[in-house]
Amino acid sequence: MAEIDADGRPGVAATPVAAPDAVAAPDAVAAPDAVAAPRRSPVREVLALPSFRRYWISQLLIALVNGTLRFVLVWLVLDVTEWTPAVGLVGLALGVPALVVSLPAGALSDRLDRIRLVVVGAGVTAVALAALAVAVWTEVASPVTVAVAAAVVGTSIGMITPALQAVVPALVPPHRIMTGVGLQGMGMNIAMLTGSVLGGGAIALVGTGGALALLAAIAVIAAIGLAGVRLPERTATTVRRRVVADIADGVRFAVGREPLRSMLLVGFVASGSWGVVQLLLPDVVKSDLGQGAFTTSLMFGALGAGMLVTTITLANRDSLARRGWWITVPFSGFSGTMVIVMGWSPIHAVTFAAMLWWGLSGGVVMTLQRTVLQESTPDEYMGRVMGANALAMTGSYPVAAGAAALSASAFGGAGAMVLLGAVVTVAAAAVTWRPAVLRA
């Protein structure tokens, strides 16, 4: 079992540990007659580790940059052109690179220093955002310059995502992986809840150029924080192959083993259902429910709040029995049915409640999905499996977009949500009601 070293990192225990559930402090001294100190919660225990604390704050800042940037770039495009399709093109420039670089990024993170890779990526993001801010201030920004900056940032964030996720098991004790994953998910949910608000507030206070400069500064702070994170020594691999061979080996490993294959499918279906809601719900709320943008934003806020609640709850648990059932029941029971409710509902309060419940169940599923992935993957493959997971989740978005467009043209937005919610329900049940998941 692992113990904690002086920097708060898990290391190899030099001597057997008497109690498998006990966590020894680095400076603990055996005192048989001493009164046991009150036990800290798992969240407090993990956040007390200096390197994990630095990592958590830095990845939260990166998530804030990513979440806020989408709003700021859309607003900037609307400022510099009246050509409506430009918004979609900039969105593609920001999102498509992740599809291209996820697998190579995972392979590189298994070869290189993962922290250094993330620091460089955050630095590239900061430079691109700063350059775009200068373009805005000098009034030379155009849809092309915005798209180029979006592509650079999308590529850099896509490159660092597998490494950023792969370091969690190296920063926490083995029995606290669920806590580490939950805390990282909590950071992403905070970014989801506050990204648009932060972007809109920054634009109102300092303009679009100032908002971009602020995001660049946040990326620099994240890079500085990550530079102080210390990981345990990794065993050097004796086989040196081309990156393409490493990618192929990683894909074979991920899709050829259970429960990894099933967890990747869970991520694909879950992300696809999110894409359907993200694309169709705003039109349904506006056209069918007669509500405005603020009400729509509150509904998406309810989703983020629900996920935040369950990720915090899971992060603060010592353990969770029957994790496979905790994945299967919420995923097969609610991932699609709540989408059906959103499409069917004639009352916006019901849609709001469905989004909140969807977030609560989704927080459970996605926290446990990545926990199982990371607990089932050795460190030498961790980056590539996280890259495959990133690809599965980003790759489902184009599928969701095509299905949403086709079904909405035939049945309207609400009808499309009902139809695709039924498809998601069947897919979720087919993926999870199997021994490989139930025993996870």
C-alpha positions in Angstrom: 0.0 0.0 0.0 1.1 3.6 -0.6 2.1 6.0 2.0 2.6 9.8 1.8 6.0 11.3 1.4 7.3 14.7 2.7 5.8 16.6 -0.2 2.4 15.0 0.2 2.9 12.5 -2.7 2.0 8.8 -2.7 5.1 6.6 -2.6 6.0 3.0 -2.1 5.7 1.9 1.4 8.9 0.7 2.9 7.2 -1.5 5.6 3.9 -3.2 5.8 0.9 -1.1 7.0 -0.9 -2.6 9.9 -4.4 -1.4 9.1 -5.4 -1.3 5.4 -7.8 1.6 5.9 -5.5 3.7 7.9 -3.7 6.7 6.4 -0.5 7.5 8.3 0.7 11.1 8.5 4.3 11.6 7.4 5.6 12.4 10.8 3.3 10.1 12.8 4.9 8.3 15.7 3.5 5.1 17.2 2.0 5.8 20.6 -0.1 2.8 21.7 -1.6 4.7 24.7 -2.3 8.0 22.8 -5.9 8.9 22.1 -6.6 8.7 18.3 -6.9 12.1 16.7 -10.2 12.9 15.0 -10.2 11.5 11.4 -10.2 14.1 8.6 -12.7 13.8 5.8 -11.3 12.4 2.5 -11.6 15.9 0.8 -9.6 17.6 3.6 -7.1 14.8 3.6 -6.4 15.0 -0.2 -6.4 18.9 -0.2 -3.9 18.8 2.6 -1.4 17.2 0.1 0.7 20.2 -1.1 1.2 19.0 -4.7 -2.4 18.0 -5.1 -3.6 21.3 -3.7 -1.4 23.2 -6.2 -2.6 21.0 -9.0 -6.3 21.4 -8.1 -6.1 25.2 -8.0 -4.2 25.3 -11.3 -6.6 22.9 -13.1 -9.5 24.9 -11.8 -8.0 28.0 -13.4 -7.4 26.2 -16.7 -11.1 25.0 -16.6 -12.2 28.6 -16.0 -10.2 29.8 -19.0 -11.7 27.1 -21.2 -15.3 27.6 -19.9 -15.1 31.5 -20.2 -13.3 31.6 -23.5 -16.2 30.1 -25.5 -18.5 33.0 -24.3 -15.8 35.7 -25.0 -14.9 34.4 -28.4 -18.6 34.3 -29.5 -19.1 37.8 -28.3 -15.9 38.9 -30.1 -17.0 37.4 -33.4 -20.4 39.2 -33.1 -18.4 42.4 -32.6 -16.2 42.1 -35.6 -18.6 40.7 -38.2 -22.3 40.4 -39.0 -21.8 37.2 -40.9 -23.7 34.7 -38.7 -21.9 31.5 -39.8 -18.7 32.9 -38.4 -19.8 32.0 -34.9 -20.1 28.3 -35.9 -16.7 28.4 -37.7 -15.0 29.8 -34.6 -16.7 27.1 -32.5 -15.3 24.4 -34.9 -11.8 26.0 -34.7 -11.9 25.8 -30.9 -13.4 22.3 -30.7 -12.1 20.2 -33.7 -8.4 20.2 -32.6 -9.3 18.1 -29.6 -10.5 15.4 -31.9 -7.2 15.4 -33.8 -4.8 15.7 -30.9 -6.4 13.7 -28.1 -4.7 10.3 -29.0 -1.3 11.8 -29.8 -1.5 13.9 -26.7 -2.2 10.8 -24.6 0.8 9.1 -26.1 3.1 12.0 -25.5 2.0 12.3 -21.9 3.1 8.7 -21.3 6.5 9.5 -22.8 7.2 13.0 -21.4 7.0 14.8 -18.1 3.3 15.3 -17.7 3.5 18.4 -15.6 6.0 20.1 -17.9 3.6 19.2 -20.9 0.7 21.0 -19.1 2.8 24.0 -18.2 3.9 24.5 -21.8 0.3 24.1 -23.0 -1.0 26.7 -20.5 1.8 29.0 -21.6 0.9 28.6 -25.3 -2.7 29.4 -24.4 -1.7 32.5 -22.6 0.4 33.7 -25.5 -2.5 33.1 -28.0 -5.0 34.9 -25.8 -2.6 37.9 -25.2 -2.0 38.2 -28.9 -5.7 38.2 -29.6 -6.2 40.9 -27.0 -3.6 43.1 -28.7 -5.4 42.5 -32.0 -8.7 43.7 -30.4 -7.0 46.8 -28.9 -5.4 47.7 -32.2 -8.6 47.1 -34.1 -7.1 44.5 -36.4 -9.2 41.6 -35.1 -11.2 39.8 -37.8 -13.1 36.5 -38.0 -9.9 34.9 -39.4 -7.6 36.1 -36.5 -10.2 35.0 -34.0 -10.5 31.6 -35.7 -6.7 31.2 -35.7 -6.4 32.1 -32.0 -9.3 29.7 -31.3 -7.5 26.9 -33.2 -4.2 27.5 -31.3 -6.0 27.5 -27.9 -8.2 24.5 -28.8 -5.0 22.6 -29.8 -3.1 23.5 -26.7 -6.0 22.6 -24.4 -6.5 19.3 -26.3 -2.9 18.5 -25.8 -2.9 19.0 -22.1 -6.2 17.4 -21.2 -5.0 13.8 -21.1 -1.9 14.7 -19.0 -3.9 16.9 -16.7 -6.2 13.9 -15.9 -3.5 11.3 -15.9 -1.6 12.9 -13.0 -4.4 12.4 -10.5 -3.5 8.8 -9.4 0.1 9.9 -9.0 -0.9 12.7 -6.6 -3.2 10.9 -4.2 -3.0 7.6 -2.3 -4.5 4.7 -4.2 -7.6 4.5 -1.9 -8.3 8.2 -2.6 -8.5 8.1 -6.4 -12.3 8.7 -6.3 -11.7 11.7 -4.1 -9.1 13.1 -6.5 -11.3 12.5 -9.5 -14.3 14.0 -7.7 -12.4 17.1 -6.8 -11.2 17.6 -10.4 -14.8 17.2 -11.6 -15.9 19.7 -9.0 -13.4 22.2 -10.5 -14.9 21.6 -14.0 -18.4 22.0 -12.7 -17.5 25.3 -11.0 -16.1 26.5 -14.4 -19.4 25.4 -16.0 -21.4 27.4 -13.5 -19.3 30.6 -13.6 -17.7 30.7 -17.1 -20.4 32.7 -18.9 -20.9 35.0 -15.9 -17.2 35.7 -15.6 -16.9 36.3 -19.3 -19.9 38.6 -19.4 -18.8 40.5 -16.3 -15.2 40.9 -17.6 -16.4 42.3 -21.0 -18.7 44.7 -19.2 -15.9 46.0 -17.0 -12.8 46.0 -19.3 -14.1 45.3 -22.8 -13.5 42.2 -24.9 -9.7 42.9 -25.2 -9.5 43.2 -21.5 -11.4 40.0 -20.9 -9.0 38.2 -23.2 -6.0 39.7 -21.4 -7.5 38.6 -18.1 -7.9 35.0 -19.3 -4.2 35.1 -20.5 -3.2 36.2 -17.0 -5.2 33.4 -15.4 -3.5 30.9 -17.8 -0.1 32.2 -16.7 -1.0 31.9 -13.0 -2.1 28.3 -13.7 1.2 27.5 -15.4 3.2 28.9 -12.5 1.1 26.9 -10.0 1.6 23.7 -12.0 5.3 24.2 -12.2 5.4 23.7 -8.4 3.7 20.3 -8.6 6.0 17.3 -7.9 5.2 13.8 -9.1 6.8 10.6 -8.0 9.6 9.2 -10.2 8.2 7.2 -13.1 9.8 3.9 -14.2 11.5 4.5 -17.5 10.1 2.4 -20.4 12.7 0.2 -22.1 10.8 0.0 -25.4 11.1 3.2 -27.5 8.8 3.3 -30.5 7.3 5.8 -32.8 4.4 7.8 -31.4 2.1 6.2 -33.9 3.0 2.8 -32.6 2.4 4.0 -29.0 -1.0 5.4 -30.0 -2.0 2.0 -31.6 -0.7 0.1 -28.5 -2.7 2.4 -26.2 -5.9 2.1 -28.3 -5.6 -1.7 -28.3 -5.1 -1.7 -24.5 -8.1 0.6 -23.9 -10.6 -1.1 -26.2 -9.4 -4.6 -25.6 -9.9 -4.8 -21.9 -12.9 -4.5 -19.6 -14.0 -2.5 -17.8 -12.0 0.1 -19.8 -14.0 -0.5 -23.0 -17.3 -0.1 -21.3 -16.3 3.0 -19.5 -15.2 4.6 -22.8 -18.6 3.7 -24.2 -20.3 5.3 -21.1 -18.3 8.5 -21.8 -19.3 8.5 -25.5 -23.0 8.1 -24.8 -23.0 10.5 -21.9 -21.2 13.2 -23.9 -23.5 12.6 -26.8 -26.6 13.1 -24.7 -25.1 16.4 -23.4 -24.5 17.5 -27.0 -28.1 16.9 -27.8 -29.4 19.0 -24.9 -26.8 21.7 -25.5 -27.9 22.1 -29.1 -31.7 21.6 -28.8 -32.8 22.8 -25.4 -32.3 26.6 -26.0 -34.6 26.5 -29.0 -37.2 24.4 -27.1 -37.1 26.8 -24.2 -37.5 29.8 -26.5 -40.0 28.5 -29.0 -42.1 26.0 -27.0 -41.9 27.4 -23.5 -41.8 31.1 -24.4 -38.8 31.8 -22.1 -35.7 34.0 -22.7 -32.0 33.6 -22.5 -31.8 34.1 -18.7 -34.2 31.3 -18.0 -32.2 29.0 -20.3 -29.0 29.9 -18.5 -30.6 29.0 -15.2 -31.5 25.6 -16.5 -27.9 24.9 -17.6 -26.9 26.3 -14.2 -29.1 23.7 -12.6 -27.3 21.0 -14.4 -23.9 22.3 -13.2 -25.2 22.6 -9.6 -26.5 19.1 -9.6 -23.2 17.7 -10.8 -21.4 19.8 -8.3 -23.4 18.4 -5.4 -22.8 14.7 -6.3 -19.2 15.1 -7.2 -18.5 16.8 -3.8 -20.5 14.0 -2.1 -18.6 11.2 -3.8 -15.3 13.0 -3.2 -15.9 13.0 0.5 -16.7 9.3 0.8 -14.1 6.8 2.0 -15.4 4.2 -0.4 -18.5 3.2 -2.3 -19.7 -0.4 -2.5 -21.3 -1.8 -5.7 -19.9 1.0 -7.9 -21.0 -0.8 -11.1 -24.6 -0.6 -9.9 -24.1 3.1 -9.0 -23.1 3.7 -12.6 -25.7 1.4 -14.3 -28.9 2.5 -12.5 -28.5 6.3 -12.8 -27.1 6.1 -16.3 -29.7 3.7 -17.8 -32.5 5.1 -15.7 -32.0 8.9 -16.1 -29.5 9.9 -18.9 -32.1 9.5 -21.6 -35.4 9.7 -19.7 -34.6 13.2 -18.4 -33.9 14.3 -22.0 -37.4 12.9 -22.9 -38.9 14.9 -20.1 -37.2 18.1 -21.2 -38.6 17.7 -24.7 -42.0 16.7 -23.6 -42.4 19.2 -20.7 -44.9 22.1 -21.3 -43.8 23.9 -18.1 -40.3 25.4 -17.7 -40.3 24.6 -14.0 -40.5 20.9 -14.9 -37.6 21.3 -17.4 -35.6 23.0 -14.7 -36.2 20.1 -12.3 -35.3 17.6 -15.0 -32.0 19.4 -15.7 -31.2 19.4 -11.9 -31.9 15.7 -11.6 -29.9 15.0 -14.8 -27.0 16.8 -13.2 -27.3 14.9 -9.9 -27.3 11.5 -11.7 -24.7 12.6 -14.2 -22.3 13.7 -11.5 -22.4 10.2 -10.0 -21.9 8.5 -13.4 -19.0 10.6 -14.7 -17.1 10.7 -11.4 -17.3 6.9 -11.1 -16.6 6.4 -14.8 -13.2 8.1 -14.6 -12.5 6.6 -11.2 -12.9 3.1 -12.7 -10.8 4.0 -15.7 -7.9 5.3 -13.6 -8.0 2.5 -11.1 -8.0 -0.1 -13.9 -5.1 1.5 -15.9 -1.3 1.2 -15.0 0.6 4.4 -15.1 2.5 3.5 -18.3 -0.8 3.6 -20.2 -2.6 6.3 -18.2 -2.1 9.2 -20.6 -3.2 7.1 -23.6 -6.3 5.8 -21.9 -7.2 9.4 -20.8 -6.6 10.5 -24.4 -9.0 7.8 -25.6 -11.5 9.0 -23.1 -11.1 12.6 -24.3 -11.6 11.4 -27.9 -14.7 9.3 -27.0 -16.3 12.3 -25.3 -15.4 15.0 -27.9 -16.0 12.6 -30.7 -19.6 12.1 -29.7 -20.4 15.8 -30.3 -20.3 15.7 -34.1 -22.5 12.6 -33.9 -25.0 14.4 -31.6 -24.9 17.5 -33.8 -25.8 15.5 -36.9 -28.6 13.5 -35.2 -30.0 16.7 -33.7 -30.0 18.5 -37.0 -31.7 15.6 -38.9 -34.3 14.9 -36.2 -35.1 18.5 -35.5 -35.8 19.1 -39.3 -38.3 16.2 -39.2 -39.9 16.5 -35.8 -39.0 20.0 -34.4 -36.8 20.7 -31.4 -39.1 19.2 -28.8 -39.8 16.1 -30.8 -36.1 15.6 -31.6 -35.3 15.7 -27.9 -38.0 13.0 -27.1 -36.7 10.8 -30.0 -33.0 11.2 -29.2 -33.7 10.8 -25.4 -35.2 7.4 -26.2 -32.2 6.5 -28.3 -29.9 7.5 -25.4 -32.0 5.4 -23.0 -31.6 2.3 -25.1 -27.8 2.9 -25.7 -27.2 3.5 -22.0 -28.9 0.3 -21.0 -27.1 -1.7 -23.7 -23.7 -0.3 -22.5 -24.2 -0.7 -18.7 -26.4 -3.7 -18.0 -23.6 -6.2 -18.5 -21.3 -8.0 -16.1 -18.2 -6.0 -17.0 -19.9 -2.8 -15.7 -22.0 -4.3 -12.9 -18.8 -5.8 -11.4 -16.7 -2.6 -11.8 
